[in-house]
Amino acid sequence: MGGPIFDTYRAVYDYMTYCVRLEGQYSDLFTSDMGVLIGDPASPIMWLLYFADVSIPESVDDILLNETRISHLEQADDIVIFATTAEGLQRKLDAFFEWCCRNLLKINGSKSWWMPLGSRPIDIPVFRVNNEVVPIEEKKMYVGMLLTSSLARDQRAHVAQKVEKAHRISCLTFGILDRKCLEVPPRPARKLYMGLVDPHMTHGCEVMPDATLCGTEQLERVQKTYIRKMLRVGPKVCVVPLYTETGLSPIRFRRADLAVRFLGYALQQKEGDLVGCAVRDSRALALAGKKSWLGDLRKACQHLHGGGVDIGFPDSADGIDDVRSALKECEKRYLRTATESCGKLPLLTGRLHENCFAQAAPRPAPVTAFRSYLKIRAREHRTALTRFLFSDHMLAVERLRYENVPRARRKCRFCRDAVEDELHALFECDGHEELNGFRLSLLDDVRRVKGEGAVIRLLERPLEDVFQMLLADGDTVSALARCVHRVLRCFESIPILRG
């Protein structure tokens, strides 16, 4: 097996592969064949010039990718050598050691290891370099990817490691910064997610596509936990608005899109390029009905929520943009359908465009975006409105849901007549004298920023449209959040009506 960019299934399917990774160790000062004095081992250009004539002879034991022989790869001074037989690998080690001796290089035995890929052989071979035994490893890191002897466990082991790092960063973000800043607002928290957490969540997705539904469960859990902390909502809120309100993609869609982008990049490579050879070899395996990287990528796209996408067996990069567009439409379809079918999210259906007051017929809002109400500076007002939208509040329509009380019997604690839902509490209930004052204050705020015509227009529309217009407009959403905060605090001042 090669580095993480190569298709490994050929070796697994046809024969046992052995690979060995050798760590170079060279003196502070040495001279190349060109007579160039190299004193800085950290200089990548000098090292590549010196290492350009490394010679490991090709043999029948080499890995074949699209009829191209691959005997070794280098990442700076990290060398990986592979062969399909133990004897072939030992011959390559001897040849590489001879080259090192000619060029005054020393192999660092403490950092070198070998690994059987696919299945563990019954008779464990012993490999030697300069009569020193190279230790065997079952799990090891190479160029950022965690490799395991059993390739079936590669994704689980690598994802588990990245999940741990992403979770640790999430805890540090909200554990330390919250104490220093009182609260990390959603917008900088989203930037921190994309800069610090997302790289771990997506690492290796182009190498190991999510071919199984359970492969990303840990990643999904970390992502949902971070977004809930970012929005300050509880663990029982629906999952869908975590994405529709922040503009973040569910991790399976995000990883699938990045893997498809990598496929397009690989198909653009010229003939003989190793990345292109690996993908074309994988395509041949997929067409033959065998396990392959492309086959896993097709499964990852087909298993997506919303019906999935069949990417086919592309042999060029011409249709990759269309595939990515189909993935985006699949994501939007899933989020839209899930939002409309969830009974807990009545306020998130029928969303309007931000410039709704300036439009004669308000246009619908995009399915997913970073919403304007998340930019409200007043922390308590922003959190109250967010929980109001997510049905994470103390109104009877939500709290009595968990006591299996029928919706028609979740009566308002003040007027004791209508169902105590969001719009009733905000616009209709007249059982408490302060509520009317909050509504009049809201209208005054709208009149001040939008004019009398906007107030008249609101009073002529249904309550659902009134709420959506106030929520969509950046000038009125702060006033709406302040009113929601006051109304919820008023309702929380006395117990819920039961019985």
SEFI-369863 format. One record per residue (C-alpha): residue in one letter; residue number from 0; y, x, z. Coordinates in steps of 0.5 Angstrom, whole numbers, padded with zeros to 4 digits. Layout:
# residues N
NODE; rest; nr; v; u; w
NODE; A; NUM; Y; X; Z $
...
This chain:
# residues 499
NODE; rest; nr; v; u; w
NODE; M; 0; 0000; 0000; 0000 $
NODE; G; 1; 0007; 0002; -0001 $
NODE; G; 2; 0014; 0001; 0002 $
NODE; P; 3; 0016; -0006; 0003 $
NODE; I; 4; 0018; -0008; -0004 $
NODE; F; 5; 0011; -0007; -0007 $
NODE; D; 6; 0006; -0012; -0008 $
NODE; T; 7; 0000; -0011; -0003 $
NODE; Y; 8; -0005; -0016; -0005 $
NODE; R; 9; -0008; -0012; -0011 $
NODE; A; 10; -0010; -0007; -0006 $
NODE; V; 11; -0013; -0012; -0001 $
NODE; Y; 12; -0016; -0016; -0006 $
NODE; D; 13; -0020; -0011; -0010 $
NODE; Y; 14; -0021; -0005; -0005 $
NODE; M; 15; -0020; -0002; 0001 $
NODE; T; 16; -0013; 0002; 0001 $
NODE; Y; 17; -0011; 0008; 0006 $
NODE; C; 18; -0004; 0010; 0007 $
NODE; V; 19; -0001; 0016; 0011 $
NODE; R; 20; 0006; 0017; 0013 $
NODE; L; 21; 0008; 0024; 0014 $
NODE; E; 22; 0015; 0026; 0017 $
NODE; G; 23; 0018; 0032; 0015 $
NODE; Q; 24; 0021; 0038; 0019 $
NODE; Y; 25; 0025; 0043; 0016 $
NODE; S; 26; 0028; 0049; 0019 $
NODE; D; 27; 0036; 0050; 0020 $
NODE; L; 28; 0037; 0054; 0014 $
NODE; F; 29; 0032; 0055; 0008 $
NODE; T; 30; 0033; 0057; 0000 $
NODE; S; 31; 0031; 0052; -0005 $
NODE; D; 32; 0028; 0055; -0012 $
NODE; M; 33; 0035; 0054; -0015 $
NODE; G; 34; 0038; 0059; -0010 $
NODE; V; 35; 0042; 0054; -0006 $
NODE; L; 36; 0043; 0055; 0001 $
NODE; I; 37; 0042; 0048; 0005 $
NODE; G; 38; 0044; 0048; 0012 $
NODE; D; 39; 0045; 0041; 0014 $
NODE; P; 40; 0038; 0037; 0014 $
NODE; A; 41; 0042; 0031; 0014 $
NODE; S; 42; 0045; 0032; 0007 $
NODE; P; 43; 0041; 0027; 0003 $
NODE; I; 44; 0044; 0029; -0004 $
NODE; M; 45; 0042; 0036; -0002 $
NODE; W; 46; 0035; 0034; 0001 $
NODE; L; 47; 0034; 0030; -0006 $
NODE; L; 48; 0035; 0036; -0010 $
NODE; Y; 49; 0030; 0040; -0006 $
NODE; F; 50; 0025; 0035; -0006 $
NODE; A; 51; 0025; 0033; -0013 $
NODE; D; 52; 0019; 0038; -0015 $
NODE; V; 53; 0014; 0035; -0010 $
NODE; S; 54; 0008; 0035; -0014 $
NODE; I; 55; 0002; 0030; -0011 $
NODE; P; 56; -0003; 0030; -0017 $
NODE; E; 57; -0005; 0023; -0020 $
NODE; S; 58; -0012; 0021; -0020 $
NODE; V; 59; -0017; 0015; -0020 $
NODE; D; 60; -0015; 0013; -0013 $
NODE; D; 61; -0008; 0011; -0014 $
NODE; I; 62; -0005; 0004; -0013 $
NODE; L; 63; -0004; 0001; -0020 $
NODE; L; 64; 0002; -0004; -0021 $
NODE; N; 65; 0002; -0007; -0027 $
NODE; E; 66; -0002; -0001; -0030 $
NODE; T; 67; 0003; 0004; -0027 $
NODE; R; 68; 0000; 0009; -0022 $
NODE; I; 69; 0003; 0010; -0015 $
NODE; S; 70; 0001; 0015; -0011 $
NODE; H; 71; 0007; 0016; -0006 $
NODE; L; 72; 0014; 0014; -0004 $
NODE; E; 73; 0019; 0018; -0001 $
NODE; Q; 74; 0025; 0015; 0004 $
NODE; A; 75; 0029; 0021; 0005 $
NODE; D; 76; 0024; 0026; 0009 $
NODE; D; 77; 0019; 0020; 0010 $
NODE; I; 78; 0013; 0020; 0006 $
NODE; V; 79; 0008; 0015; 0005 $
NODE; I; 80; 0002; 0017; 0001 $
NODE; F; 81; -0004; 0012; -0001 $
NODE; A; 82; -0011; 0012; -0004 $
NODE; T; 83; -0016; 0007; -0005 $
NODE; T; 84; -0021; 0012; -0002 $
NODE; A; 85; -0021; 0017; 0004 $
NODE; E; 86; -0024; 0023; 0000 $
NODE; G; 87; -0018; 0021; -0005 $
NODE; L; 88; -0013; 0021; 0001 $
NODE; Q; 89; -0015; 0027; 0004 $
NODE; R; 90; -0014; 0031; -0003 $
NODE; K; 91; -0007; 0028; -0004 $
NODE; L; 92; -0006; 0031; 0004 $
NODE; D; 93; -0008; 0038; 0002 $
NODE; A; 94; -0004; 0038; -0005 $
NODE; F; 95; 0002; 0036; -0001 $
NODE; F; 96; 0001; 0041; 0005 $
NODE; E; 97; 0000; 0046; -0001 $
NODE; W; 98; 0007; 0044; -0003 $
NODE; C; 99; 0010; 0045; 0003 $
NODE; C; 100; 0008; 0052; 0005 $
NODE; R; 101; 0011; 0054; -0002 $
NODE; N; 102; 0017; 0051; 0000 $
NODE; L; 103; 0018; 0053; 0007 $
NODE; L; 104; 0017; 0046; 0010 $
NODE; K; 105; 0013; 0044; 0016 $
NODE; I; 106; 0010; 0037; 0017 $
NODE; N; 107; 0012; 0034; 0024 $
NODE; G; 108; 0005; 0032; 0026 $
NODE; S; 109; 0007; 0028; 0032 $
NODE; K; 110; 0011; 0023; 0028 $
NODE; S; 111; 0005; 0023; 0022 $
NODE; W; 112; 0000; 0017; 0022 $
NODE; W; 113; -0005; 0014; 0018 $
NODE; M; 114; -0007; 0006; 0017 $
NODE; P; 115; -0013; 0003; 0013 $
NODE; L; 116; -0010; -0003; 0010 $
NODE; G; 117; -0014; -0010; 0009 $
NODE; S; 118; -0020; -0009; 0014 $
NODE; R; 119; -0022; -0004; 0018 $
NODE; P; 120; -0028; 0001; 0015 $
NODE; I; 121; -0034; 0001; 0019 $
NODE; D; 122; -0034; 0009; 0019 $
NODE; I; 123; -0027; 0011; 0021 $
NODE; P; 124; -0025; 0017; 0017 $
NODE; V; 125; -0022; 0023; 0020 $
NODE; F; 126; -0016; 0026; 0016 $
NODE; R; 127; -0013; 0033; 0017 $
NODE; V; 128; -0007; 0037; 0015 $
NODE; N; 129; -0007; 0044; 0017 $
NODE; N; 130; -0013; 0043; 0021 $
NODE; E; 131; -0010; 0038; 0025 $
NODE; V; 132; -0012; 0031; 0026 $
NODE; V; 133; -0008; 0025; 0023 $
NODE; P; 134; -0008; 0020; 0028 $
NODE; I; 135; -0010; 0013; 0026 $
NODE; E; 136; -0005; 0007; 0028 $
NODE; E; 137; -0006; -0001; 0027 $
NODE; K; 138; 0001; -0003; 0028 $
NODE; K; 139; 0007; 0002; 0026 $
NODE; M; 140; 0014; 0001; 0023 $
NODE; Y; 141; 0016; 0004; 0016 $
NODE; V; 142; 0023; 0003; 0013 $
NODE; G; 143; 0025; -0002; 0017 $
NODE; M; 144; 0018; -0007; 0016 $
NODE; L; 145; 0013; -0007; 0022 $
NODE; L; 146; 0006; -0006; 0018 $
NODE; T; 147; 0000; -0008; 0021 $
NODE; S; 148; -0008; -0006; 0019 $
NODE; S; 149; -0009; -0013; 0018 $
NODE; L; 150; -0004; -0015; 0013 $
NODE; A; 151; -0005; -0023; 0015 $
NODE; R; 152; -0002; -0021; 0021 $
NODE; D; 153; 0004; -0017; 0018 $
NODE; Q; 154; 0009; -0023; 0018 $
NODE; R; 155; 0007; -0026; 0025 $
NODE; A; 156; 0008; -0019; 0028 $
NODE; H; 157; 0015; -0017; 0024 $
NODE; V; 158; 0018; -0024; 0025 $
NODE; A; 159; 0016; -0024; 0033 $
NODE; Q; 160; 0020; -0017; 0033 $
NODE; K; 161; 0026; -0020; 0030 $
NODE; V; 162; 0026; -0026; 0034 $
NODE; E; 163; 0026; -0022; 0040 $
NODE; K; 164; 0032; -0018; 0038 $
NODE; A; 165; 0036; -0025; 0035 $
NODE; H; 166; 0034; -0028; 0042 $
NODE; R; 167; 0037; -0022; 0046 $
NODE; I; 168; 0043; -0022; 0042 $
NODE; S; 169; 0044; -0030; 0042 $
NODE; C; 170; 0044; -0029; 0050 $
NODE; L; 171; 0049; -0023; 0050 $
NODE; T; 172; 0054; -0027; 0046 $
NODE; F; 173; 0054; -0033; 0050 $
NODE; G; 174; 0052; -0030; 0057 $
NODE; I; 175; 0057; -0024; 0057 $
NODE; L; 176; 0063; -0027; 0052 $
NODE; D; 177; 0063; -0034; 0055 $
NODE; R; 178; 0064; -0030; 0062 $
NODE; K; 179; 0070; -0026; 0059 $
NODE; C; 180; 0073; -0031; 0055 $
NODE; L; 181; 0071; -0038; 0058 $
NODE; E; 182; 0068; -0040; 0052 $
NODE; V; 183; 0067; -0037; 0045 $
NODE; P; 184; 0070; -0043; 0040 $
NODE; P; 185; 0065; -0045; 0034 $
NODE; R; 186; 0069; -0041; 0029 $
NODE; P; 187; 0068; -0034; 0032 $
NODE; A; 188; 0061; -0036; 0034 $
NODE; R; 189; 0059; -0038; 0027 $
NODE; K; 190; 0062; -0031; 0025 $
NODE; L; 191; 0058; -0027; 0030 $
NODE; Y; 192; 0052; -0031; 0028 $
NODE; M; 193; 0052; -0029; 0021 $
NODE; G; 194; 0054; -0022; 0023 $
NODE; L; 195; 0049; -0021; 0028 $
NODE; V; 196; 0044; -0026; 0029 $
NODE; D; 197; 0043; -0028; 0021 $
NODE; P; 198; 0041; -0021; 0019 $
NODE; H; 199; 0035; -0021; 0024 $
NODE; M; 200; 0033; -0028; 0022 $
NODE; T; 201; 0033; -0026; 0015 $
NODE; H; 202; 0030; -0019; 0015 $
NODE; G; 203; 0024; -0018; 0011 $
NODE; C; 204; 0024; -0025; 0008 $
NODE; E; 205; 0024; -0022; 0001 $
NODE; V; 206; 0018; -0018; 0002 $
NODE; M; 207; 0014; -0023; 0006 $
NODE; P; 208; 0016; -0030; 0004 $
NODE; D; 209; 0014; -0036; 0009 $
NODE; A; 210; 0008; -0039; 0006 $
NODE; T; 211; 0006; -0043; 0012 $
NODE; L; 212; 0010; -0048; 0016 $
NODE; C; 213; 0008; -0045; 0022 $
NODE; G; 214; 0011; -0038; 0020 $
NODE; T; 215; 0018; -0040; 0022 $
NODE; E; 216; 0017; -0044; 0028 $
NODE; Q; 217; 0020; -0038; 0032 $
NODE; L; 218; 0026; -0037; 0028 $
NODE; E; 219; 0028; -0044; 0028 $
NODE; R; 220; 0027; -0045; 0035 $
NODE; V; 221; 0032; -0039; 0036 $
NODE; Q; 222; 0037; -0041; 0031 $
NODE; K; 223; 0037; -0048; 0034 $
NODE; T; 224; 0038; -0046; 0041 $
NODE; Y; 225; 0044; -0041; 0038 $
NODE; I; 226; 0048; -0047; 0034 $
NODE; R; 227; 0047; -0052; 0040 $
NODE; K; 228; 0050; -0047; 0045 $
NODE; M; 229; 0056; -0046; 0040 $
NODE; L; 230; 0057; -0053; 0039 $
NODE; R; 231; 0056; -0054; 0047 $
NODE; V; 232; 0051; -0060; 0046 $
NODE; G; 233; 0044; -0061; 0049 $
NODE; P; 234; 0037; -0060; 0047 $
NODE; K; 235; 0036; -0067; 0046 $
NODE; V; 236; 0041; -0068; 0040 $
NODE; C; 237; 0038; -0069; 0033 $
NODE; V; 238; 0037; -0063; 0029 $
NODE; V; 239; 0040; -0065; 0023 $
NODE; P; 240; 0047; -0065; 0025 $
NODE; L; 241; 0047; -0058; 0027 $
NODE; Y; 242; 0047; -0056; 0020 $
NODE; T; 243; 0051; -0061; 0017 $
NODE; E; 244; 0057; -0060; 0022 $
NODE; T; 245; 0057; -0052; 0022 $
NODE; G; 246; 0055; -0051; 0014 $
NODE; L; 247; 0049; -0046; 0016 $
NODE; S; 248; 0043; -0047; 0012 $
NODE; P; 249; 0036; -0049; 0016 $
NODE; I; 250; 0033; -0042; 0016 $
NODE; R; 251; 0027; -0044; 0012 $
NODE; F; 252; 0032; -0045; 0006 $
NODE; R; 253; 0036; -0039; 0008 $
NODE; R; 254; 0030; -0035; 0007 $
NODE; A; 255; 0027; -0038; 0001 $
NODE; D; 256; 0034; -0037; -0003 $
NODE; L; 257; 0034; -0030; -0001 $
NODE; A; 258; 0027; -0029; -0003 $
NODE; V; 259; 0029; -0032; -0010 $
NODE; R; 260; 0035; -0028; -0011 $
NODE; F; 261; 0031; -0022; -0010 $
NODE; L; 262; 0026; -0024; -0015 $
NODE; G; 263; 0032; -0025; -0020 $
NODE; Y; 264; 0034; -0018; -0018 $
NODE; A; 265; 0027; -0015; -0019 $
NODE; L; 266; 0026; -0019; -0026 $
NODE; Q; 267; 0032; -0015; -0028 $
NODE; Q; 268; 0030; -0008; -0028 $
NODE; K; 269; 0028; -0004; -0034 $
NODE; E; 270; 0021; -0003; -0036 $
NODE; G; 271; 0017; 0002; -0031 $
NODE; D; 272; 0022; 0001; -0025 $
NODE; L; 273; 0017; 0000; -0019 $
NODE; V; 274; 0020; -0006; -0016 $
NODE; G; 275; 0019; -0009; -0023 $
NODE; C; 276; 0012; -0007; -0024 $
NODE; A; 277; 0011; -0010; -0017 $
NODE; V; 278; 0013; -0017; -0019 $
NODE; R; 279; 0010; -0017; -0025 $
NODE; D; 280; 0004; -0015; -0022 $
NODE; S; 281; 0004; -0020; -0017 $
NODE; R; 282; 0006; -0025; -0023 $
NODE; A; 283; -0001; -0024; -0026 $
NODE; L; 284; -0005; -0025; -0020 $
NODE; A; 285; -0001; -0031; -0019 $
NODE; L; 286; -0003; -0034; -0026 $
NODE; A; 287; -0010; -0032; -0025 $
NODE; G; 288; -0010; -0036; -0018 $
NODE; K; 289; -0011; -0030; -0013 $
NODE; K; 290; -0007; -0029; -0007 $
NODE; S; 291; 0000; -0025; -0009 $
NODE; W; 292; 0007; -0025; -0007 $
NODE; L; 293; 0010; -0029; -0012 $
NODE; G; 294; 0004; -0034; -0010 $
NODE; D; 295; 0007; -0034; -0003 $
NODE; L; 296; 0014; -0035; -0005 $
NODE; R; 297; 0012; -0041; -0009 $
NODE; K; 298; 0009; -0044; -0003 $
NODE; A; 299; 0015; -0042; 0001 $
NODE; C; 300; 0019; -0046; -0004 $
NODE; Q; 301; 0014; -0052; -0004 $
NODE; H; 302; 0014; -0053; 0003 $
NODE; L; 303; 0021; -0054; 0004 $
NODE; H; 304; 0024; -0061; 0007 $
NODE; G; 305; 0026; -0066; 0002 $
NODE; G; 306; 0021; -0065; -0003 $
NODE; G; 307; 0021; -0058; -0004 $
NODE; V; 308; 0022; -0054; -0011 $
NODE; D; 309; 0017; -0051; -0016 $
NODE; I; 310; 0020; -0045; -0018 $
NODE; G; 311; 0014; -0044; -0023 $
NODE; F; 312; 0012; -0037; -0026 $
NODE; P; 313; 0018; -0034; -0028 $
NODE; D; 314; 0018; -0028; -0033 $
NODE; S; 315; 0025; -0026; -0033 $
NODE; A; 316; 0032; -0027; -0029 $
NODE; D; 317; 0035; -0033; -0034 $
NODE; G; 318; 0033; -0039; -0030 $
NODE; I; 319; 0034; -0036; -0023 $
NODE; D; 320; 0041; -0039; -0022 $
NODE; D; 321; 0038; -0046; -0024 $
NODE; V; 322; 0032; -0045; -0019 $
NODE; R; 323; 0037; -0043; -0013 $
NODE; S; 324; 0041; -0049; -0015 $
NODE; A; 325; 0035; -0053; -0014 $
NODE; L; 326; 0034; -0050; -0008 $
NODE; K; 327; 0041; -0052; -0005 $
NODE; E; 328; 0040; -0059; -0008 $
NODE; C; 329; 0034; -0060; -0004 $
NODE; E; 330; 0037; -0058; 0002 $
NODE; K; 331; 0043; -0063; 0001 $
NODE; R; 332; 0038; -0068; 0000 $
NODE; Y; 333; 0034; -0067; 0006 $
NODE; L; 334; 0040; -0067; 0010 $
NODE; R; 335; 0043; -0073; 0007 $
NODE; T; 336; 0037; -0077; 0008 $
NODE; A; 337; 0035; -0075; 0015 $
NODE; T; 338; 0042; -0076; 0017 $
NODE; E; 339; 0042; -0083; 0014 $
NODE; S; 340; 0035; -0085; 0017 $
NODE; C; 341; 0037; -0083; 0024 $
NODE; G; 342; 0039; -0088; 0029 $
NODE; K; 343; 0043; -0084; 0034 $
NODE; L; 344; 0048; -0081; 0028 $
NODE; P; 345; 0052; -0088; 0026 $
NODE; L; 346; 0058; -0084; 0026 $
NODE; L; 347; 0056; -0078; 0022 $
NODE; T; 348; 0054; -0083; 0016 $
NODE; G; 349; 0060; -0085; 0011 $
NODE; R; 350; 0064; -0078; 0012 $
NODE; L; 351; 0070; -0078; 0008 $
NODE; H; 352; 0074; -0072; 0005 $
NODE; E; 353; 0079; -0068; 0009 $
NODE; N; 354; 0085; -0071; 0004 $
NODE; C; 355; 0083; -0078; 0005 $
NODE; F; 356; 0090; -0081; 0007 $
NODE; A; 357; 0092; -0078; 0001 $
NODE; Q; 358; 0087; -0082; -0004 $
NODE; A; 359; 0087; -0089; -0006 $
NODE; A; 360; 0080; -0089; -0005 $
NODE; P; 361; 0077; -0084; -0001 $
NODE; R; 362; 0072; -0079; -0003 $
NODE; P; 363; 0066; -0078; 0001 $
NODE; A; 364; 0065; -0071; 0004 $
NODE; P; 365; 0061; -0066; 0003 $
NODE; V; 366; 0054; -0066; 0006 $
NODE; T; 367; 0055; -0060; 0010 $
NODE; A; 368; 0061; -0056; 0011 $
NODE; F; 369; 0064; -0053; 0017 $
NODE; R; 370; 0068; -0059; 0020 $
NODE; S; 371; 0075; -0059; 0021 $
NODE; Y; 372; 0074; -0062; 0028 $
NODE; L; 373; 0071; -0055; 0030 $
NODE; K; 374; 0077; -0052; 0030 $
NODE; I; 375; 0081; -0056; 0035 $
NODE; R; 376; 0083; -0051; 0040 $
NODE; A; 377; 0083; -0055; 0046 $
NODE; R; 378; 0076; -0054; 0049 $
NODE; E; 379; 0075; -0060; 0053 $
NODE; H; 380; 0077; -0065; 0047 $
NODE; R; 381; 0073; -0061; 0042 $
NODE; T; 382; 0067; -0061; 0046 $
NODE; A; 383; 0068; -0069; 0048 $
NODE; L; 384; 0069; -0071; 0040 $
NODE; T; 385; 0063; -0066; 0038 $
NODE; R; 386; 0058; -0070; 0044 $
NODE; F; 387; 0061; -0076; 0042 $
NODE; L; 388; 0059; -0075; 0034 $
NODE; F; 389; 0052; -0072; 0036 $
NODE; S; 390; 0050; -0078; 0041 $
NODE; D; 391; 0050; -0073; 0047 $
NODE; H; 392; 0055; -0077; 0052 $
NODE; M; 393; 0054; -0082; 0058 $
NODE; L; 394; 0055; -0089; 0054 $
NODE; A; 395; 0049; -0094; 0055 $
NODE; V; 396; 0047; -0094; 0048 $
NODE; E; 397; 0045; -0087; 0049 $
NODE; R; 398; 0043; -0086; 0056 $
NODE; L; 399; 0039; -0093; 0057 $
NODE; R; 400; 0035; -0091; 0050 $
NODE; Y; 401; 0031; -0086; 0055 $
NODE; E; 402; 0029; -0092; 0060 $
NODE; N; 403; 0026; -0096; 0054 $
NODE; V; 404; 0032; -0101; 0054 $
NODE; P; 405; 0033; -0105; 0048 $
NODE; R; 406; 0039; -0104; 0044 $
NODE; A; 407; 0042; -0111; 0045 $
NODE; R; 408; 0041; -0110; 0053 $
NODE; R; 409; 0045; -0104; 0053 $
NODE; K; 410; 0051; -0108; 0055 $
NODE; C; 411; 0058; -0105; 0057 $
NODE; R; 412; 0060; -0103; 0064 $
NODE; F; 413; 0067; -0106; 0063 $
NODE; C; 414; 0067; -0112; 0059 $
NODE; R; 415; 0059; -0114; 0060 $
NODE; D; 416; 0059; -0117; 0054 $
NODE; A; 417; 0058; -0113; 0048 $
NODE; V; 418; 0053; -0107; 0047 $
NODE; E; 419; 0056; -0100; 0050 $
NODE; D; 420; 0056; -0096; 0043 $
NODE; E; 421; 0061; -0091; 0041 $
NODE; L; 422; 0066; -0095; 0037 $
NODE; H; 423; 0066; -0101; 0042 $
NODE; A; 424; 0068; -0096; 0047 $
NODE; L; 425; 0073; -0093; 0043 $
NODE; F; 426; 0077; -0099; 0040 $
NODE; E; 427; 0074; -0105; 0042 $
NODE; C; 428; 0073; -0106; 0050 $
NODE; D; 429; 0078; -0109; 0054 $
NODE; G; 430; 0075; -0109; 0060 $
NODE; H; 431; 0079; -0103; 0063 $
NODE; E; 432; 0087; -0103; 0063 $
NODE; E; 433; 0087; -0095; 0061 $
NODE; L; 434; 0083; -0096; 0055 $
NODE; N; 435; 0089; -0100; 0051 $
NODE; G; 436; 0094; -0095; 0053 $
NODE; F; 437; 0089; -0089; 0050 $
NODE; R; 438; 0089; -0093; 0044 $
NODE; L; 439; 0096; -0094; 0043 $
NODE; S; 440; 0097; -0087; 0045 $
NODE; L; 441; 0093; -0085; 0039 $
NODE; L; 442; 0097; -0090; 0034 $
NODE; D; 443; 0103; -0086; 0036 $
NODE; D; 444; 0100; -0079; 0035 $
NODE; V; 445; 0098; -0082; 0028 $
NODE; R; 446; 0105; -0085; 0027 $
NODE; R; 447; 0108; -0078; 0028 $
NODE; V; 448; 0104; -0074; 0024 $
NODE; K; 449; 0103; -0079; 0018 $
NODE; G; 450; 0108; -0084; 0018 $
NODE; E; 451; 0108; -0092; 0019 $
NODE; G; 452; 0105; -0093; 0013 $
NODE; A; 453; 0098; -0089; 0015 $
NODE; V; 454; 0098; -0093; 0021 $
NODE; I; 455; 0099; -0100; 0017 $
NODE; R; 456; 0093; -0097; 0013 $
NODE; L; 457; 0089; -0096; 0019 $
NODE; L; 458; 0090; -0103; 0022 $
NODE; E; 459; 0088; -0106; 0015 $
NODE; R; 460; 0081; -0103; 0015 $
NODE; P; 461; 0074; -0104; 0019 $
NODE; L; 462; 0073; -0100; 0025 $
NODE; E; 463; 0068; -0095; 0022 $
NODE; D; 464; 0073; -0093; 0016 $
NODE; V; 465; 0078; -0092; 0022 $
NODE; F; 466; 0074; -0087; 0025 $
NODE; Q; 467; 0072; -0083; 0019 $
NODE; M; 468; 0079; -0083; 0017 $
NODE; L; 469; 0082; -0080; 0023 $
NODE; L; 470; 0076; -0075; 0024 $
NODE; A; 471; 0077; -0073; 0017 $
NODE; D; 472; 0084; -0071; 0017 $
NODE; G; 473; 0086; -0064; 0020 $
NODE; D; 474; 0093; -0067; 0022 $
NODE; T; 475; 0090; -0073; 0026 $
NODE; V; 476; 0083; -0070; 0029 $
NODE; S; 477; 0086; -0067; 0035 $
NODE; A; 478; 0089; -0074; 0037 $
NODE; L; 479; 0082; -0077; 0036 $
NODE; A; 480; 0079; -0072; 0040 $
NODE; R; 481; 0084; -0073; 0046 $
NODE; C; 482; 0083; -0080; 0046 $
NODE; V; 483; 0075; -0079; 0046 $
NODE; H; 484; 0076; -0075; 0051 $
NODE; R; 485; 0080; -0080; 0055 $
NODE; V; 486; 0075; -0086; 0054 $
NODE; L; 487; 0069; -0082; 0056 $
NODE; R; 488; 0072; -0080; 0062 $
NODE; C; 489; 0074; -0087; 0064 $
NODE; F; 490; 0067; -0089; 0062 $
NODE; E; 491; 0064; -0084; 0066 $
NODE; S; 492; 0068; -0086; 0073 $
NODE; I; 493; 0063; -0092; 0074 $
NODE; P; 494; 0056; -0092; 0074 $
NODE; I; 495; 0052; -0095; 0067 $
NODE; L; 496; 0051; -0103; 0068 $
NODE; R; 497; 0043; -0104; 0069 $
NODE; G; 498; 0039; -0110; 0069 $
